[in-house]
Amino acid sequence: MRLWYDFHNPPDVNVLSPILGELKEHESIVTTRRFSDLERLLDRRSISYQVVGGHQGRSMLAKAAGTGLRTARLAATLPSFDVSIASLGLPSVAAARLRGRPAVAFLDGDLVTSNLRTSAPLVSRLLVPRAFDDRVLARFRLTSRTVRYSGYKEQIAASTYEPDPHFLDELPFSDYVLIRGEALEAEYVPRGSTTIVPELLRRFEHVKANVLFLPRYPAEQRYATGWENVHIPAGPVNGLDAAYHARAVLTGSGTLAREASVLGVPAASFFPGSTLLSVDRDMIARGWFIHSRDPDELVRHALTAERRPFRREDCRKVLSEVVHSLRDCLSEFTAG
């Protein structure tokens, strides 16, 4: 079979790459969009790809236009394929269905978004962690098309991870806290939300702690101006390496906190919304990371929380389970 993988957001690189490697008995086509460091991250993994479309900003009108245009371009320009595999998103799902092909998608975010509303009717199979909210699946009539897996998608990402022993060679310090800001342009972030990153940087300067800052948007680089203890990498970095070598990880969204937690690194999310994903609540209940918008609490956690062991074998079990489920899906599509 020929499988089409669409890498839509930076976390897809860590999650889909191990799956692509495990399903190497099949041919593959890879697409991405011009957004953040996606191209350079794929280059670092020596994955060949085609760029189709880009990021349209926070405006809902611009997002809708960009999504429609990218979907049309994908459907019109892709070579033949048998099944699409991607994180749940309208461009990959709709393009696959327009081409008469089944669409398999991953989703761990059970907040109701326009992406979920528009993509749910079209997806053929949806892979979700066991912590995913049943009510969301039932609301969008996805229950019969859903395959659950144990653990978290961040364990898939960490399943083939080996720490880069030279990662710290590129930094001006070896002991640091990793900070990534809120995704203020994302639909799932409440309108009017503000960032607490500048306040966090002030707190860490006061306690003389180094910060590796990964701006989410170019405008965020100004937050680091004037702080000698804050370093912004000149190019893209492997988020898993950045998290693994950190003393602690503080992030305005959940993905990096979950990745750090899987690696055993103390982590905290300062997501500005009042409703957290089920996977976040599940990890918090396990004591793997905390959620707070209080800068003082976040700094205390970063400086005092203890590291846990990185249980790589658990991650590999999750990858094996997911790949087994994907092979079942592919066999079912072939038989159908």
N, C-alpha and C positions, 0 to 999 in steps of 0.2 A: 504494500500500500504506500501511497504518498501522503504524508501528513504535512499540513500547513500550520506553523506556529506563528502567532502574532505577539510580539513583545511590545506591549502598549505603555507600560510604566516601568521605571527602574527596578522595583522589586521582582518583576517578571523574569529578569535576567537570572537571579539566584534561584527562583522556583522552577522555571521551565527548563533551564539548562540541564539539570540532573535527569529530568524526564526525557529530554531529547537524547541524552547519552544512553539511557537505558533502553529506549525504543529504536536503537540503531539498526535493527533488522528491517526497518522501514525507511524509505526515502523521505527527505524532509525539505520543505521550503520555509524560509524564515523572513518575516517582514517586521518592520518597526516604524516608528514615526520620529520626526525631528523634535525631540523634547528632552530637556535636562541632559543627562550624560548617556542616554541610551546607546547611541552609536559607539561611543568610545568604550563603554562597558562590554558591548558585544565584540568589539575588536579585540579587547583584552582576552576574551575567551576563544578567539579565533573562529567565531561563528560568522559565516557568510550570510548576508541579509540584503533585502531591498527596502529602501526608505519610501514610505508612502504617507504623505501628510505630515502635520505637525500639531503643536499646541496652540489653541485659539484664545487663551486667557480665561478670565472668570465670567465674562458676560454670557448669560444663558443663550442669547441670540447667536453670538459668535460661536459658542460651543455647538449649538444645534447645526449651524451651517457647516462648521468644520467636520462634525461627525458625519453629516450626510454626504459631504464631498469625499471624505476618506472612504466611506463605505462604497460609494459608487466607483471610485478609482480602484479599490481592491477587487471588487466584483468584475470589473472590466479588464484589469491588467494581469491578474494572477494566472500563472500556468495551471494546468489541470492538477487537481488534488482530490483525495478521497474523503478526508475528515479534517476539520479544523480543531486545534487545541490552543486555548488561550485563557487568560483571566476573563471573567464575564464582561463583555463590552459589546455595544451595538455594532461597531464596524466589523469585527471578526464574525460575530454570530449572523448578522444580516447578510454579509457578503457570502458566507458559506451557504446560507439557505437560498439566496438568489442564484447561486450556482448549482442548486439542487443537491447539496452535500450536507451531511450531518455536522453539527457543531457541538463540541465538548468544551465545557468551560469550568474554571475554578472560581469559587467565591467563598470568602470567609467573613465578609462584611454584611451583617444582617440589618443594617439601617436601610430604610426604604428610600431609595433615590430614583431619579429619572432613569438612570442606567438600568436599574433593576426592573423598573416598570416596562421599559421599552424592549429589553432583551429577554425577559422571562418567557414571553409567548413563543420565542423562536429557538431557544436553546434545546438541543436534543438530549444531552445529559449534563447534569450539574454535579460537580464534586465539591462537597462541603465537609468541614470538620464536624465531629460528633457534637460539639458544643453549640452548633448553629441552631438558631431559634426555629422550632417546628412551626410556630404560628406564621412566620414569614413565608415558609415554603407552602403552607396550606393556602395562605391568602393569594398567592400568585399561581396556584395550581401546579406546583413544581414537585410535590411529594413523590409522585410515581416516576418522575424523571431524575430523581436525585440519588446519588451514590454517596454514602457517608464514609469517612475514613477516620481512624484513630489519630489523635495528636493534632498538630497544627502545620500549616503550610510552611512556616518558618523552619520546621524540622526537615521538611523536604529540602529547603535551601541549604541547611547545614549538613545534610547527609553526606555530601561529597567534599565538604570544606576541610582544607588543611591550612592551618595558620601560616602566613607568609613570614618566615624568620627575618626578612629584610624590610618589613613594612616600616618599622620604626626608624630605619636609616634615612627616610625621606622627611622626617619630622624634626623640629628643633628641640624636642623634649621626648622623654620616654614615659613619663607619668602624666596622665591627662584625663580630663572628663570630656566625653564626646557630647556635643549639643547639636541638635537639628531642630529648626523652628516649626511652627504650625503651618499646615497647608491651607493658608487663608484663602486661596483662590479655588479650593475644591468645593464642590457642591455640598458635601456632607458636613462642612464646617459652618456653624451658624453665622448668618450675616451680621456684620457689625463686630465680629470677634477681633480682638487685638492681641498683639504678641507680648510675651513676657521675656523674650530673649534678651533685650538690653538690660533688664533688671537682673537676670541671671548672670550675665557677664560682669555686671558691677559687683555682685555678691562674690563671684569667684576671684575677681581681682583683689577684693578686700581680704580674702583668706589665703591669697598667694597660691592659688591652684591654677594649673595650666588648662587651657581649653582648646580642643580641636573642634572648630566650628564648621559645619557643612551647610552652607546657605542653600535654601530650597529655591529661591528666586534671586536673580542678579542684584536686585535692590537691597537685599539683606546684607550684602557685603559691607555696607556702611556701618552696621552695628559693631563691627570689629575694629573700627577706626579708633586709634589712640590707646588700645589695650595691648601692652607688650606681652601679656601672658596668653593672648588669643592668636591662634594660627588658622588660616584658611588654606587648604591645599591648592596648588596651582592648577591641578587637573583632577579628573575623576578618581575616586578611591573605591576600593572594594569595601562595601559597607560592613561585611562580615569581619574583615580584618580590622577596620576602624573600631568596631565594637569589641572584638576579642581582646585587643591590646589595651583597651581603655580601663581606667579605674572604675568608671560607671558611665552609663548612657542615659541622657535626658532628651526626650523627643516630643515634639508637638503632635505627633500622630502615633499610631500603635505599632506599625510594622517594625520599625527599628528597635522599639522596646521589646517586642516579642522575639526578634532575632537575637538581641543581647541576652534575653532570659534563657533562650534555648542553649546559648553558649555558656551559661552560668554566670554572666556578668551582671552586677547590680544595675537595675534599670528603673526608669520612671517615665510615665507619659504625662505630659501637661496639655493633652487634648482639650480644647476650649469648650466642647459640647458637654451637655449634661447627661447624655445617653451614650454609654460605651458599648462596643461590640460584645457579643456573647463570648468570643474567644478572649477578649481582654478581661472580662469579668471572671472567666474561668481561670486564667493565669494569675490574676490578682488573688483569687480565693486560694490558690496553691501557694501563695507567698512568693511568686516568681518576680513580680514587679509591683510598683505602686502607681496610683494616679493622684495627682495633686496639681493645683494652680498656685500654691503658696511657695514663693521663691525660697524662703527660709527652710521649709520642710524639704524641698528638693535638694538644696545644697547639703543639708544634714544627711540625707539619704545617700547622696553621692559620695560623701566623705567617710561614712561609717558603715554602710551595708557591706556584708561579707560575700565574697564570690562563692559560687557553687560549682560542682564538677560539671564539665561538658560531657554529656552522655551521648557520644556519637552513635553508639550502637542503637539507641532508641530512635534516633533520627533515621538511620538506615532501615529500620523496621517500618517506619512510616512511609518512606520512599518505596519500599518493596510492596507494601499494601496498595499504595496508589497506582503503581505501575501494573500490578496484577489486575486492579479494577479497570484500568484503561485498556489493557489487552482484552478483557471480557467485553468491554464496550465495542472495540474494533471488531471482534469476532461476531458480535450481535449485528453490527451494521453490515458486515459482509454477508452474513446468513440472510439478512432481511432483503 
